[in-house]
Amino acid sequence: MCGIVGIVGKDHAEQIIINGLQRLEYRGYDSAGLFVSDEKQEYLIKSQGRIKNLQEKVANDVNGTIGIGHTRWATHGKPSEENAHPHTSQNGKLVLVHNGVIENFEELSQKYLAGEIFYGQTDTEIVVNLIASFMENDGLSTKAAFKKAITVIRGSYAFALVNKDEPETIYVAKNKSPLLIGLGTDFNVIASDALAVLDQTHEFVEIADNELVTVTADKVIIENQDGETIQRDSYEAQLDASDIEKGTYPFYMLKEIDEQPTVMRKLTQEYRDDQGNVNIDQELVKEVADSDRIYIVACGTSYNAGWAAKSLIETVTQIPVEVQLSSEFGYNMPLLSKKPFFIFLTQSGETADSRQVLVQTNRLGFPSLTITNVAGSTLSREAKYTLLLHAGPEIAVASTKAYTAQIAMLAILTQAVGEIKDKKANASFDAFHELSIAAAGMEAMVDEKDYLANLVEQYLSTTRNAFYIGRGNDYHVASEAALKLKEISYVQAEGFAAGELKHGTIALIEEGTPVLGIITDDKTGPHTRGNLKEVESRGANTIVIVSEDLAREGDQVVLPMVHPLLTSLVSVVPTQLIAYYASMQRGYDVDKPRNLAKSVTVE
């Protein structure tokens, strides 16, 4: 998710915006820009790359009392200054920043802007010119034209709009994408995350979807689609040093689920060089490529992530992969191949069960890699190699973004190894491209919160047990989905290979038992549907989570299309939200489930 920061009513708006954008760097981005003005001058400054590049372009004489800024991750159009935000209308009057994706931008362009030539390739440029066209052709005010544009746009968005002829006003609207108003004394700010502007204010006002907000230095006016003014109390963001990453989310887990698309983009940013190649230690890549078997060693969610990546690694590298539970492997080590390579998956890097395996493999002289979210952790220090997840702090006990980050990190490593093993055969798997598509798909799923919350209320609000089923990689996601549900909602949930449910466990199905089927493979999908029919005939209430190309009428959760080896990145997201809402609707502490800890440092 991109970042937005804006302010009106305070000198040196440019520096406040840059400071705010720097606090949002964790989201991942490929370009940044800002627009500021005062009564005399206006400045539009953009830069590809890091925010420091933008700051270097802001001259000492730049000063503004109103401004909007943005960090962008490319969705429509390549990373470039032309595609960076803010975007300006062709008449030069309107300036717009935007988070989200406009689904019908091509339709809007053909219907309202036919024949116009655009500077870039973004959906945002279409929107700012759409608003300008409504002003010019329909004689509407800025606010009225903005409001009309919102009524014809489909998709997710957080907008901040400035008309250069109205240098004291920022117009704001959102749908599905986060945006807040921060209240100050003789100034007000806007931000996609409270963290960005905590140096300016701790008092915030929430914005609901489809509302239009007029922000000036001394007032904030919120209106609904009917033009009625909405009165909404502000709240104080109670954030301290240990809490600050949570922002204004009610629970860390929800924030961390939302951050997963950003983590995909951050990993791409960290591990791709300027030529677009994988930027990983070549000695590491060569050692993996030279091995005759890869052993993934992990616990809990990380273990499930290893299984989710197994077929990806084997398909691209042609190296066999075993996934082993740390707690079992250390005391019951199987016969090893002649040239094994060990990969330890761990969010914290402190997992005692995994460390005792690493101690043994080090003693035996086998090469090892730790993939972790914590630099300098024990497993990171003691393994020969380390790859960091760059996912930002994961505070909730139930891991979400570390799971998807581990799969993504393995995908990037897999590409590098595959290129060494057989460049020609594996040129078709571009991890960076596929992770970008997956990030967009994940973003679409995190936007379905309200729908999934209602689904949970309908199917899981009172149940004491539930089953996830799937085949192949869907089975591995089912295992992770069940783990999440049981971890935080205390529903007795199990993940099964769909074909195995009938070999005994179907005896547990009774009237009203929820059974959730995951279907992303065209070869096994019909069989899983058959298994769902079997449990339905025994009284089960079924939910189908299915890829778009395999969906049928009546399926409840439809997933965007991604690479068939990376479907787990998208299919797991609704299951995470299902677990979250199942816990929240029961009134539990989502982030701190009973009897569990974030980092398990005992065997």
N, C-alpha and C positions, 0 to 999 in steps of 0.2 A: 504494500500500500504506500502511496506517495505521501508527502507531507505538505501541509499548508500552514503558513503563518501570516497574519496581517495585523495592522495597527492603524488607528486614527486618533490624532490629537496629541501627539508627542514628538518632540524634536528627535532627529537622528533615527527616524523609522528604519532606515536601511540597516543600521547596526543591530537594532532589536530583532529585525527579521532574520539577519544572518545568524545571530546567536541562537534564535529559536530553531532555525533549520539545522544547525549543528547538533542540537539536542535530538533531532529526529534522524540523524544519520544511521542509527541502528536499523532503520527500516529498509535500507538498501535503495540505491538510486543511481542513475547514470548521468544526470544533468541537473542544473539548478538555475533559478533565475528570480529576479525581483523587479518590481515597479514601485517607484516612490516619486512623490511630487510635493511641492509647496506652492505658495501663491505665485512664484516667479518661474520655476523650472520643473521639468519632469525628466525622469531617468528610467529607461528600460535596459536592464543589464542581464545577460544570460551567459552561461558557460557550460560546456560539456565537462563531465568528470566531477571531481571532488568540489565541495563547497569552498575549500580554500582557493580554488581557481576563480570562483565567483568573487570572493572577497578581494583577491588581488586586482580584479577589474574595477572595483568600486573606488573611484578617486577620492582624494581628501575633501574635494569641494562638493561631493554629493551629499545632499541633506534633504530630508522630506518630513512632512508631518502626517502623511498618509501613505500607506504602502501595502502591497501583498507580495508574498514570496512562495516558492514552491520547489520541492525536490521531486524529480520525475524518474520513474522506471518505465522504459519504453514498452508500450503495448501497441498502439497504432503509430507506425513510423519508426525509423531507426533512431538510435541516440544521436542527437545533433543539436546545435544551437537553434536551428530553424524549428525543430520540433519541441524544444524546451519551452516550458511555461515561464512567465505569463505569455498569453497569446493576445494579439491586438487585432481588432476588426479592420477591414480594409479601408474604412473611412477614417481610421486613426483615432476614433473617439473612445472606444471601449477596450478595456484590458481585463482578461479573465484567467484565473487559475482553476484547476479542476482535478479532483481525485475521482477514480472510478472508471467505468467503461460505458459509453453510450452505444446501445445495441443497434439503434436504427439511424446512425449518423449518415449512412449512404442514402437511405430513403429521404431523410431531411434535406440533404444536399440536393438531390434531384428535384424534390418538390418545391423548395423555397429558394435555392441558390444556384439554379441551373445556369451554366455559362460562366460562372465566376471562377477565377483562377486563384488557387491557394498557394501559400508559400511552403507549407509543410504537408505532412500526411496524417495529422492527428484529428481525432474526433472532436477535440476541444476547439480547434480552429473553426470547425463547422458551427459549433455552438455560439461562439462569440459573434460570428457573422450572421447567424440566424437571429440573434437578439438585435443586432444593428439593422437587419432588414425589416424587422417588425417595427422598429422606431421610424425608419425612413418611409416605408411603404404604407404603414397603417397609422402613422402619426401618433404613436404611443410614447409615453414617458419611459424613462429607463426602467423603472420598477414594473410598469404595466407590460413592457416588452419582455422583461425577464420572466415575469409571471406566465405570460403566454408561452414562452419557450419551454418552461417547465412542464406545461400541460401536454406538449406534443413529444417530449423526450421520453424514451424508454431506456432504462438501464440504471446503473448505480452512479451516484455523483455526490460530490461536495464542491460547491461553487463559491468563489469569492469574486465579485465583479466591481470594477471601478469605471465610472464615466469621467473622463478628463475634464469635462465641463462642470462636474459636480465634485470638486476636490475636497469635500468634507464628508463623503459618504462611501461606505462599502456595503454592497448588497450581497446577501448570503442565502444559500439554500442547500439542502441535503436530501439524499434518499439512499438509505442503506450504508453509505460511507460516513464515518464519524466526523463531526465538526462541533466545536464548542465556542461560546462567546465568553471572553474573560472581561470582568468589570474592573475599571480603574478609576482614579480620581481625575476628572477632566480628560480622560482617554479611555478607549476600549480596545480590546484585542480579539482576534479570532485565531483558532488553532485546531488542527486535526487531532492533537494530543495535548492534554493539559501540561505535560512535561515540558513542552516547548516554551511556555511562557510563565513558568512558575517564578521566574525572577521579576516578573511584572505584576502578577496578581495571584491570589489563591481563591478568588471568588469567581464562580462560573455560573453560566446559565446554559442549560441543555436546549438543543434544538430538536424538534421532532421531524420525521420525514414529511416532505412536501410543504413545509412551512417556508415563508419568505421573510427574511429578517433584514431590517434597515439599521445599520450601525453607524453612528456618528460619535464624536468625542464625548457628548453629554447624554446620549440616550441610545436605547436599544428597543426597537419596535418589532414585535413578532406578529405576523399575520398568517391566518390559514388561507386555504384556497378560495374561500368565500370573501376574503378581505376583512374578516373580523379580527380585531386585535386580541392577542392571547396574553394574559397576565401569568407570568411564571416566576416563582421565587428562585432566587439564586441559592447556591450552596457553596460551602467552603471546602476546598480540596484538602483533606487532612492527610498530608503526605510527609513522611520523615525519611531519613537516610535509608532505612531498611525497606521502605514501602514504595519508593518513588517510581520504580518501574511499573507499578500497577496502574498509575494514572488514576482515572476516574472509573475504571471497571469495578464491578462489585466483587469479582474474584480474579485472582491471577490466572486461573485455568482458562477463563473465557478470553482474556487478553492474549494468552499464549496460543490458543486455537486461532484467533484472528491474525496472529503474527506469522503464521506458517507460510503464506504466500511471500511475505517479505523475506523470510529465512531462505526460501528457494532462490530468490534474487540475490540475496547477500552472498550465498555460497557461490553462485555464478560469478559474482563480482570478485570474490576473493581468490578463486582458483582458475580464472581465465586471464591469460596475458594479453598484451596489446595487439597481438596477431590473431587472437581468438583461439589459441591453443590451450590445452590443459597445463596449468602451472603447478605441478607437483614435483617434488624431489625425484629426479630420474633414477637415482639409486633405489629408492623405494619401489618405483614402478617396475624396474628391471627385476628386482627380487621377487615380486609377486608374479611377474610374467614367467620367470624361470622355475617357479614351484610346480609340483605335480598335483598338489591338492591344497585348497584353502580351508582352514578351520576357523569358523566364526564362533567366538566364545562370548556368551552374554547371559544376562538374567532378565526376567520379567519382560517389560516393554522392549528393551534392547534385543532380547532373544527373538521376539516376534518380528522386529525390524530386520534381523538377520535372515529369517525365513522369507520375509517379503522380498528381499534382494537376491536370494539364492538363484532363482531362475534367470534373473537379469545377468548376474555375473557369469553363470555357466553358458548362457546363450552367446554373449558377446566375446568372452575370453576363451571358451572351450576348456576351462579348467574346472574339474569337479570341486564342489563346495559341500562341506559338512557344517551344520549348525548345531552347536552343543551348548547345553546348560552348564554354566560354570560350576554350580554346586555339585553336579554329577560328574563332570569331566575330571575334576581335580582328584577325585578319589576312585574313579573307575575309568582311567584313561584307556581308550581303545588302541588297537594296533594302528600305528601311524604310518603314513606313506614315507617314501625315501626323502622327498624334498618338500616338507610341509611349510606353509606360511600361516601364521596365526594373526587373526584380526580380533581385537577386543573392542566390543561396542559397549560404551558406558556413558551415561549422561554426566555423572559427577566425576568420573575418573577415580573414585575412591571405593568402588564396590569390592568388598572383601572376598567374596566368592571368586570373582574374576582375578583378583590379585594373586590368590593362591595358585591359580593355574599359570599365571604369568611367571611366577617364581619358578615353577617346575620347568616351563618351556625355556626360560633363560638358562637354567641349569643344564638343560639338554643341548643348548646352543642353537635353538631354532630362531629364525628371524620373526619379529613381531611388530604389529602396528596397533596403536590405540587410537580409536576414533572417539573423541570426547568433546564435551562442551566447555570444559574447564581447563584452561592452560595452567601448567605447573602442577597438576594433580598427580597423585601417586602413580597411577597406571600410565600417565603421560610421561612421567620422568623415567619409569623403569622399562618401558618398551623401547625397542630400537628406534621406532618412528612414531610420530604423532601427526594426525590431521584433526584440526579443530573444526567444530560445527558452526561457529560464529552465529549461534542462534540467540545470543543475549541471555540474560539470567532466566532460568526456568525455576520458578518458585513453587508452583503448585506441585503437590506430591504426585498426582497422576500426570505422568509425562505425556505430552502431546507433540510439541514442536521438536523435541529431541528425536522422537520416533521418525518423523518425516525427514528431519535433517540427516539422520543416519542413513536412510535409504538414498537420499539425494547425494550425500557424500560418497557413498558406495557407487552410485551411478557415474559420478565424475571420475573416480578412480578406475572404474571398469572401462570407461572410454579410453583412458590413457593406456591401460594394460592391453586392451583389445587392439589398439593401434600398433603396439609393439609385436603382438602375436601374429597379426595378419591385417596389415593396413587396408588392403583392398577389400577384404571380406567384411570389415567392420566400419568402413567409412560411412555407412548409412546410419549408424547410431551416433547422433550428436547430442551428448548429454545436456549441453547448455541450451540448445534449441528446445529440446524436449522438456527440460525443467521449466523453461519460460512458459510453455504451453500448459504444463501442469500447474504452475503458479496461478495462471489465469483461471483454470478450472477450480482450484482450491478457493480462490477468491469468490467465485460464483457460489460455491457451497457455503462459505461462511456468511454469505448474504442471506441465506435461507433460515436464519435463526427463528423467526416468528413461526414459520411453517413447521419446523422441526419441534419447537416447543409445544405446539398444538398436537402434533403427532404423538409425542410422548405422553401428553395428558390423556389422549384417547386410548393408547395401547398399554402404557406402562405405569400409570399413576398408582395403581394398587397392587400390581402383581408382585409375587415373592420370587418368581423364577422366570427365566427367559433363555432362549437359545438363539445363537447366531450360527448360520450354516453357509457353506460355500465349497467350491471345489478348486483345486490348484491353488493359485495365489489368493483367490478369494477365501479359501479356507484359512490361510495364514492371517488375513485381515480379520476374519471372523474371530480368531483367537484373541487378537489384540482388542477388538471391539468388546468382546465378552469380559476381558480383563478390566477395561475401563469402567464398564457398567458395574461390575461387582466391587471394584475398588472404592468407588465414591458414593454409589447409591445403595450398596449392600444388597442388591438384588442377586439372587443365586443365578449367575449367568454362566453359560458354557458355550465355547466355540467348537463346532464339530465339522469334520468333512461331511458334506451333505449326504453322500451315499452311505455313511456309517450310522447315521441317525436311526435308520430302520433296523440295524443289527443290535438291538437291545434298548437304546436310550429312548426310542419312541414310546416305550412303556410309561415314561414320565409325562407324556403329553396328555393334557386333560382340557376340559372346556375352558377357553379363554387364555390358554398359555400363549404368550407372544413368541413367535418364531420369525426371525429376521433373516432373509436370504440375500446374499450378495452375489451379483451376477455381472461379470465383466468379460467373460470368455465365451465366444460364440460356439466353441466345441462342447463345452460342458454346461452352458446355460440351460439348454432344454432339459438336461438331467436334473439340475437343481430345481427347475420349475416343477418337475415331476415329484421331487421330494417335498416341495412345499404343498403340493396337492395331497400328498399322503398325510401330512400332519393336519392339513385343513379338514380332512375327512374324519380326523379324531378330535376335532373341536378347537384346534389352534387358531389364533388370530395372527395372520401373516402380514409382514411388511417386506416389500421388494425394493432393494437398493440396486439399481441397474444402470449400466452404461447406455447412453442415448441411442446408440445404434441397435441395441437389443431390447429396448423398452417396448412395452405393450400397454394398451389402454388399461387403466386401473393401477398401474405400478405407482407406488407412493413417492419414491425418491429417485430422480433421474440424474445421472452423473454426466458432466461434460466429457467429451472425447479426449483422450490422451494416448500416448504411446502404449501399446499393449503390455510392455514390460514395466510400466510405471503406473498402472491403474491403482495400485495400493495408495499412492499419494493422494488421490482424489476420493477413493471409496472410503477411506478411514475417517475423513473429516465429518460427514454426517453422523457417524457412530460416536465420535468424540462429543459432538453437541448433544446427541441423544443421552449419553451418560451424564453430561453436565446438567441438562434439564431434569433428568430423572432424579438426580441428587438435590438440585435446587428446589424442585417442587415438593420434595419430602422435608425440606427445611434443614438439611444437613450443611455442615461446613464443607463446601466443595473442595477447598484447597487443602484441608487437613483431615482426611479420613482417619477414622479410628485405627489404632494399632500400626499405622504405617509411617515411615519416614522417607524423606526425599533421598537421602544418601544412606545406603545400608552398609555399615562398616563392620559388621560382625557376620561370621559364616553361619 
